[in-house]
Amino acid sequence: MYKVAVMGDYDSIYGFGVLGMDTFPVSTAEEGTKTLRTLAKGQYGIIYITENMAALISKEIDKYMEMTMPAIIQIPGVVGNTGEGIKNISRCVETAVGSDILFQSERTTN
């Protein structure tokens, strides 16, 4: 059975621990890169990462984007939402489905 990990700044991720997720506080690009590599090699099927940390290690994340596992999903942190998380999810859904579902739903409702 695969585990779920959450990584990013401590203030943004500490609450996920009560949900049974493993939390990995990181504050620098070097820590983030090292932690992501370790998690991706381990038993983690889903890795949530704060948008701010993802921006710091975007080249490392790109290495895993074509892989089935682990799924790397960006989430907003305590400093706010940059919008990158929803863009990433939209891109993944578009790849899986073959079309931009947000664009399609907007076109059919107008």
VMD Tcl script that builds the backbone (N, CA, C; Angstrom):
set m [mol new atoms 330]
animate dup $m
set s [atomselect $m all]
$s set {name element resname resid chain x y z} {
  {N N MET 1 A 0.839 -1.176 0.000}
  {CA C MET 1 A 0.000 0.000 0.000}
  {C C MET 1 A 0.886 1.241 0.000}
  {N N TYR 2 A 0.535 2.185 -0.825}
  {CA C TYR 2 A 1.328 3.393 -0.939}
  {C C TYR 2 A 0.927 4.418 0.120}
  {N N LYS 3 A 1.880 5.248 0.472}
  {CA C LYS 3 A 1.670 6.288 1.470}
  {C C LYS 3 A 1.473 7.631 0.774}
  {N N VAL 4 A 1.015 8.618 1.583}
  {CA C VAL 4 A 0.832 9.984 1.105}
  {C C VAL 4 A 1.775 10.885 1.895}
  {N N ALA 5 A 2.510 11.723 1.184}
  {CA C ALA 5 A 3.452 12.652 1.820}
  {C C ALA 5 A 3.049 14.088 1.505}
  {N N VAL 6 A 3.400 14.980 2.417}
  {CA C VAL 6 A 3.191 16.414 2.217}
  {C C VAL 6 A 4.506 17.102 2.548}
  {N N MET 7 A 4.989 17.928 1.627}
  {CA C MET 7 A 6.236 18.638 1.897}
  {C C MET 7 A 6.094 20.111 1.580}
  {N N GLY 8 A 6.794 20.916 2.362}
  {CA C GLY 8 A 6.763 22.368 2.213}
  {C C GLY 8 A 7.142 23.007 3.533}
  {N N ASP 9 A 6.852 24.283 3.659}
  {CA C ASP 9 A 7.186 24.958 4.905}
  {C C ASP 9 A 6.326 24.416 6.051}
  {N N TYR 10 A 6.894 24.400 7.237}
  {CA C TYR 10 A 6.255 23.772 8.394}
  {C C TYR 10 A 4.848 24.322 8.645}
  {N N ASP 11 A 4.687 25.636 8.621}
  {CA C ASP 11 A 3.386 26.236 8.932}
  {C C ASP 11 A 2.290 25.783 7.970}
  {N N SER 12 A 2.658 25.488 6.740}
  {CA C SER 12 A 1.670 25.080 5.740}
  {C C SER 12 A 1.302 23.606 5.813}
  {N N ILE 13 A 2.187 22.772 6.366}
  {CA C ILE 13 A 1.954 21.328 6.265}
  {C C ILE 13 A 1.682 20.613 7.575}
  {N N TYR 14 A 1.947 21.243 8.712}
  {CA C TYR 14 A 1.872 20.491 9.975}
  {C C TYR 14 A 0.496 19.903 10.240}
  {N N GLY 15 A -0.560 20.532 9.796}
  {CA C GLY 15 A -1.911 20.024 10.032}
  {C C GLY 15 A -2.237 18.740 9.300}
  {N N PHE 16 A -1.518 18.440 8.243}
  {CA C PHE 16 A -1.788 17.233 7.469}
  {C C PHE 16 A -1.421 15.963 8.235}
  {N N GLY 17 A -0.578 16.101 9.232}
  {CA C GLY 17 A -0.173 14.950 10.032}
  {C C GLY 17 A -1.339 14.302 10.748}
  {N N VAL 18 A -2.310 15.106 11.201}
  {CA C VAL 18 A -3.463 14.541 11.902}
  {C C VAL 18 A -4.376 13.761 10.966}
  {N N LEU 19 A -4.198 13.955 9.666}
  {CA C LEU 19 A -4.978 13.214 8.672}
  {C C LEU 19 A -4.304 11.910 8.274}
  {N N GLY 20 A -3.177 11.616 8.908}
  {CA C GLY 20 A -2.464 10.376 8.631}
  {C C GLY 20 A -1.427 10.471 7.533}
  {N N MET 21 A -1.175 11.678 7.067}
  {CA C MET 21 A -0.161 11.866 6.031}
  {C C MET 21 A 1.189 12.111 6.686}
  {N N ASP 22 A 2.240 11.671 6.015}
  {CA C ASP 22 A 3.589 11.923 6.501}
  {C C ASP 22 A 4.011 13.321 6.053}
  {N N THR 23 A 4.478 14.135 6.995}
  {CA C THR 23 A 4.859 15.508 6.672}
  {C C THR 23 A 6.376 15.654 6.669}
  {N N PHE 24 A 6.853 16.450 5.733}
  {CA C PHE 24 A 8.282 16.680 5.567}
  {C C PHE 24 A 8.518 18.172 5.408}
  {N N PRO 25 A 8.802 18.852 6.531}
  {CA C PRO 25 A 9.061 20.291 6.438}
  {C C PRO 25 A 10.414 20.565 5.777}
  {N N VAL 26 A 10.393 21.410 4.769}
  {CA C VAL 26 A 11.610 21.828 4.073}
  {C C VAL 26 A 11.516 23.329 3.832}
  {N N SER 27 A 12.663 23.988 3.836}
  {CA C SER 27 A 12.628 25.440 3.668}
  {C C SER 27 A 13.547 25.963 2.574}
  {N N THR 28 A 14.411 25.113 2.037}
  {CA C THR 28 A 15.307 25.551 0.962}
  {C C THR 28 A 15.150 24.647 -0.252}
  {N N ALA 29 A 15.632 25.135 -1.383}
  {CA C ALA 29 A 15.561 24.336 -2.606}
  {C C ALA 29 A 16.374 23.055 -2.466}
  {N N GLU 30 A 17.507 23.141 -1.799}
  {CA C GLU 30 A 18.352 21.957 -1.620}
  {C C GLU 30 A 17.637 20.898 -0.783}
  {N N GLU 31 A 17.018 21.325 0.327}
  {CA C GLU 31 A 16.258 20.384 1.165}
  {C C GLU 31 A 15.095 19.797 0.388}
  {N N GLY 32 A 14.408 20.650 -0.371}
  {CA C GLY 32 A 13.263 20.197 -1.148}
  {C C GLY 32 A 13.637 19.171 -2.198}
  {N N THR 33 A 14.716 19.426 -2.915}
  {CA C THR 33 A 15.178 18.498 -3.947}
  {C C THR 33 A 15.557 17.153 -3.335}
  {N N LYS 34 A 16.323 17.194 -2.274}
  {CA C LYS 34 A 16.762 15.961 -1.615}
  {C C LYS 34 A 15.562 15.174 -1.079}
  {N N THR 35 A 14.620 15.870 -0.447}
  {CA C THR 35 A 13.439 15.204 0.118}
  {C C THR 35 A 12.574 14.608 -0.977}
  {N N LEU 36 A 12.361 15.346 -2.063}
  {CA C LEU 36 A 11.538 14.828 -3.160}
  {C C LEU 36 A 12.165 13.569 -3.754}
  {N N ARG 37 A 13.446 13.581 -3.951}
  {CA C ARG 37 A 14.114 12.391 -4.506}
  {C C ARG 37 A 13.944 11.183 -3.584}
  {N N THR 38 A 14.087 11.422 -2.288}
  {CA C THR 38 A 13.930 10.337 -1.312}
  {C C THR 38 A 12.500 9.807 -1.312}
  {N N LEU 39 A 11.526 10.707 -1.308}
  {CA C LEU 39 A 10.116 10.296 -1.288}
  {C C LEU 39 A 9.734 9.551 -2.562}
  {N N ALA 40 A 10.236 10.023 -3.702}
  {CA C ALA 40 A 9.892 9.399 -4.982}
  {C C ALA 40 A 10.449 7.980 -5.081}
  {N N LYS 41 A 11.552 7.711 -4.409}
  {CA C LYS 41 A 12.134 6.365 -4.417}
  {C C LYS 41 A 11.436 5.444 -3.424}
  {N N GLY 42 A 10.726 6.035 -2.477}
  {CA C GLY 42 A 10.112 5.254 -1.405}
  {C C GLY 42 A 8.735 4.741 -1.731}
  {N N GLN 43 A 7.930 4.581 -0.715}
  {CA C GLN 43 A 6.604 3.988 -0.839}
  {C C GLN 43 A 5.504 5.042 -0.952}
  {N N TYR 44 A 5.800 6.183 -1.539}
  {CA C TYR 44 A 4.826 7.263 -1.623}
  {C C TYR 44 A 4.196 7.320 -3.007}
  {N N GLY 45 A 2.892 7.147 -3.043}
  {CA C GLY 45 A 2.158 7.199 -4.300}
  {C C GLY 45 A 1.703 8.601 -4.645}
  {N N ILE 46 A 1.501 9.422 -3.606}
  {CA C ILE 46 A 1.091 10.815 -3.792}
  {C C ILE 46 A 1.993 11.688 -2.933}
  {N N ILE 47 A 2.506 12.732 -3.545}
  {CA C ILE 47 A 3.316 13.709 -2.821}
  {C C ILE 47 A 2.692 15.074 -3.053}
  {N N TYR 48 A 2.127 15.639 -1.991}
  {CA C TYR 48 A 1.635 17.005 -2.040}
  {C C TYR 48 A 2.794 17.924 -1.717}
  {N N ILE 49 A 2.910 19.014 -2.466}
  {CA C ILE 49 A 3.997 19.960 -2.248}
  {C C ILE 49 A 3.438 21.374 -2.346}
  {N N THR 50 A 3.845 22.228 -1.431}
  {CA C THR 50 A 3.337 23.598 -1.465}
  {C C THR 50 A 3.804 24.287 -2.739}
  {N N GLU 51 A 2.975 25.188 -3.227}
  {CA C GLU 51 A 3.290 25.891 -4.473}
  {C C GLU 51 A 4.609 26.647 -4.388}
  {N N ASN 52 A 4.876 27.249 -3.235}
  {CA C ASN 52 A 6.128 27.998 -3.097}
  {C C ASN 52 A 7.339 27.074 -3.204}
  {N N MET 53 A 7.290 25.925 -2.564}
  {CA C MET 53 A 8.408 24.985 -2.659}
  {C C MET 53 A 8.504 24.433 -4.079}
  {N N ALA 54 A 7.374 24.156 -4.691}
  {CA C ALA 54 A 7.379 23.642 -6.065}
  {C C ALA 54 A 8.040 24.637 -7.016}
  {N N ALA 55 A 7.834 25.919 -6.785}
  {CA C ALA 55 A 8.471 26.933 -7.626}
  {C C ALA 55 A 9.990 26.897 -7.482}
  {N N LEU 56 A 10.456 26.582 -6.281}
  {CA C LEU 56 A 11.903 26.522 -6.042}
  {C C LEU 56 A 12.553 25.304 -6.693}
  {N N ILE 57 A 11.803 24.214 -6.813}
  {CA C ILE 57 A 12.385 22.967 -7.331}
  {C C ILE 57 A 11.646 22.474 -8.578}
  {N N SER 58 A 11.175 23.391 -9.376}
  {CA C SER 58 A 10.357 23.024 -10.542}
  {C C SER 58 A 11.087 22.102 -11.516}
  {N N LYS 59 A 12.388 22.288 -11.697}
  {CA C LYS 59 A 13.131 21.419 -12.622}
  {C C LYS 59 A 13.186 19.986 -12.105}
  {N N GLU 60 A 13.292 19.830 -10.794}
  {CA C GLU 60 A 13.292 18.487 -10.206}
  {C C GLU 60 A 11.914 17.836 -10.355}
  {N N ILE 61 A 10.865 18.599 -10.142}
  {CA C ILE 61 A 9.500 18.080 -10.279}
  {C C ILE 61 A 9.239 17.639 -11.718}
  {N N ASP 62 A 9.751 18.400 -12.673}
  {CA C ASP 62 A 9.550 18.065 -14.087}
  {C C ASP 62 A 10.053 16.667 -14.432}
  {N N LYS 63 A 11.063 16.195 -13.729}
  {CA C LYS 63 A 11.605 14.859 -13.976}
  {C C LYS 63 A 10.586 13.757 -13.696}
  {N N TYR 64 A 9.613 14.037 -12.836}
  {CA C TYR 64 A 8.633 13.034 -12.430}
  {C C TYR 64 A 7.281 13.195 -13.127}
  {N N MET 65 A 7.102 14.239 -13.911}
  {CA C MET 65 A 5.790 14.536 -14.475}
  {C C MET 65 A 5.307 13.506 -15.490}
  {N N GLU 66 A 6.200 12.842 -16.181}
  {CA C GLU 66 A 5.797 11.837 -17.165}
  {C C GLU 66 A 5.604 10.458 -16.540}
  {N N MET 67 A 5.951 10.337 -15.276}
  {CA C MET 67 A 5.849 9.052 -14.594}
  {C C MET 67 A 4.449 8.877 -14.006}
  {N N THR 68 A 4.005 7.636 -13.936}
  {CA C THR 68 A 2.707 7.341 -13.343}
  {C C THR 68 A 2.729 7.592 -11.849}
  {N N MET 69 A 3.811 7.193 -11.205}
  {CA C MET 69 A 3.939 7.382 -9.765}
  {C C MET 69 A 5.328 7.874 -9.449}
  {N N PRO 70 A 5.439 8.711 -8.495}
  {CA C PRO 70 A 4.396 9.255 -7.638}
  {C C PRO 70 A 3.663 10.406 -8.334}
  {N N ALA 71 A 2.431 10.625 -7.924}
  {CA C ALA 71 A 1.688 11.798 -8.374}
  {C C ALA 71 A 2.142 12.963 -7.503}
  {N N ILE 72 A 2.617 14.014 -8.127}
  {CA C ILE 72 A 3.068 15.194 -7.392}
  {C C ILE 72 A 2.035 16.288 -7.613}
  {N N ILE 73 A 1.399 16.700 -6.525}
  {CA C ILE 73 A 0.294 17.642 -6.597}
  {C C ILE 73 A 0.629 18.875 -5.776}
  {N N GLN 74 A 0.541 20.030 -6.411}
  {CA C GLN 74 A 0.821 21.284 -5.722}
  {C C GLN 74 A -0.401 21.759 -4.948}
  {N N ILE 75 A -0.137 22.272 -3.758}
  {CA C ILE 75 A -1.198 22.811 -2.907}
  {C C ILE 75 A -0.790 24.205 -2.446}
  {N N PRO 76 A -1.759 25.074 -2.169}
  {CA C PRO 76 A -1.393 26.397 -1.654}
  {C C PRO 76 A -0.832 26.289 -0.240}
  {N N GLY 77 A 0.041 27.206 0.103}
  {CA C GLY 77 A 0.593 27.268 1.451}
  {C C GLY 77 A -0.083 28.375 2.241}
  {N N VAL 78 A 0.436 28.668 3.407}
  {CA C VAL 78 A -0.155 29.701 4.263}
  {C C VAL 78 A 0.022 31.102 3.689}
  {N N VAL 79 A 0.990 31.284 2.798}
  {CA C VAL 79 A 1.202 32.608 2.220}
  {C C VAL 79 A 0.244 32.891 1.057}
  {N N GLY 80 A -0.570 31.928 0.685}
  {CA C GLY 80 A -1.571 32.162 -0.342}
  {C C GLY 80 A -1.438 31.236 -1.535}
  {N N ASN 81 A -2.331 31.438 -2.465}
  {CA C ASN 81 A -2.458 30.602 -3.647}
  {C C ASN 81 A -1.860 31.343 -4.838}
  {N N THR 82 A -0.917 30.722 -5.514}
  {CA C THR 82 A -0.318 31.341 -6.698}
  {C C THR 82 A -1.057 30.945 -7.981}
  {N N GLY 83 A -1.915 29.955 -7.901}
  {CA C GLY 83 A -2.637 29.477 -9.076}
  {C C GLY 83 A -1.914 28.373 -9.829}
  {N N GLU 84 A -0.660 28.109 -9.485}
  {CA C GLU 84 A 0.107 27.086 -10.187}
  {C C GLU 84 A -0.439 25.684 -9.934}
  {N N GLY 85 A -0.962 25.451 -8.743}
  {CA C GLY 85 A -1.506 24.135 -8.420}
  {C C GLY 85 A -2.661 23.758 -9.337}
  {N N ILE 86 A -3.596 24.667 -9.517}
  {CA C ILE 86 A -4.763 24.377 -10.359}
  {C C ILE 86 A -4.346 24.270 -11.831}
  {N N LYS 87 A -3.354 25.060 -12.248}
  {CA C LYS 87 A -2.848 24.935 -13.626}
  {C C LYS 87 A -2.244 23.557 -13.851}
  {N N ASN 88 A -1.503 23.080 -12.863}
  {CA C ASN 88 A -0.865 21.765 -12.970}
  {C C ASN 88 A -1.912 20.658 -13.045}
  {N N ILE 89 A -2.919 20.731 -12.198}
  {CA C ILE 89 A -3.983 19.724 -12.217}
  {C C ILE 89 A -4.729 19.771 -13.543}
  {N N SER 90 A -5.005 20.961 -14.037}
  {CA C SER 90 A -5.694 21.102 -15.316}
  {C C SER 90 A -4.882 20.484 -16.445}
  {N N ARG 91 A -3.556 20.702 -16.431}
  {CA C ARG 91 A -2.672 20.118 -17.446}
  {C C ARG 91 A -2.698 18.593 -17.381}
  {N N CYS 92 A -2.675 18.055 -16.177}
  {CA C CYS 92 A -2.696 16.598 -16.009}
  {C C CYS 92 A -4.014 16.005 -16.497}
  {N N VAL 93 A -5.115 16.653 -16.158}
  {CA C VAL 93 A -6.427 16.174 -16.593}
  {C C VAL 93 A -6.533 16.270 -18.108}
  {N N GLU 94 A -6.043 17.358 -18.674}
  {CA C GLU 94 A -6.091 17.520 -20.129}
  {C C GLU 94 A -5.297 16.410 -20.826}
  {N N THR 95 A -4.152 16.061 -20.270}
  {CA C THR 95 A -3.349 14.987 -20.838}
  {C C THR 95 A -4.088 13.655 -20.732}
  {N N ALA 96 A -4.691 13.402 -19.581}
  {CA C ALA 96 A -5.375 12.127 -19.365}
  {C C ALA 96 A -6.647 12.006 -20.197}
  {N N VAL 97 A -7.410 13.083 -20.285}
  {CA C VAL 97 A -8.709 13.051 -20.952}
  {C C VAL 97 A -8.583 13.364 -22.440}
  {N N GLY 98 A -7.601 14.185 -22.781}
  {CA C GLY 98 A -7.425 14.551 -24.177}
  {C C GLY 98 A -8.053 15.867 -24.547}
  {N N SER 99 A -8.593 16.580 -23.562}
  {CA C SER 99 A -9.161 17.894 -23.847}
  {C C SER 99 A -9.205 18.717 -22.576}
  {N N ASP 100 A -9.294 20.014 -22.755}
  {CA C ASP 100 A -9.348 20.940 -21.619}
  {C C ASP 100 A -10.783 20.966 -21.098}
  {N N ILE 101 A -11.025 20.274 -19.984}
  {CA C ILE 101 A -12.391 20.160 -19.479}
  {C C ILE 101 A -12.922 21.483 -18.957}
  {N N LEU 102 A -12.061 22.363 -18.473}
  {CA C LEU 102 A -12.526 23.660 -18.005}
  {C C LEU 102 A -12.989 24.504 -19.174}
  {N N PHE 103 A -12.235 24.486 -20.273}
  {CA C PHE 103 A -12.627 25.227 -21.456}
  {C C PHE 103 A -13.934 24.681 -22.016}
  {N N GLN 104 A -14.056 23.368 -22.080}
  {CA C GLN 104 A -15.262 22.750 -22.607}
  {C C GLN 104 A -16.492 23.120 -21.767}
  {N N SER 105 A -16.359 23.084 -20.435}
  {CA C SER 105 A -17.509 23.377 -19.590}
  {C C SER 105 A -17.894 24.844 -19.684}
  {N N GLU 106 A -16.932 25.748 -19.854}
  {CA C GLU 106 A -17.242 27.165 -20.012}
  {C C GLU 106 A -17.968 27.403 -21.335}
  {N N ARG 107 A -17.551 26.693 -22.367}
  {CA C ARG 107 A -18.144 26.885 -23.687}
  {C C ARG 107 A -19.589 26.372 -23.711}
  {N N THR 108 A -19.869 25.299 -22.987}
  {CA C THR 108 A -21.215 24.749 -23.020}
  {C C THR 108 A -22.175 25.512 -22.125}
  {N N THR 109 A -21.661 26.273 -21.167}
  {CA C THR 109 A -22.556 27.019 -20.273}
  {C C THR 109 A -22.844 28.401 -20.781}
  {N N ASN 110 A -22.098 28.872 -21.773}
  {CA C ASN 110 A -22.313 30.250 -22.309}
  {C C ASN 110 A -23.206 30.240 -23.513}
}
mol reanalyze $m
mol bondsrecalc $m
mol representation Tube
mol addrep $m
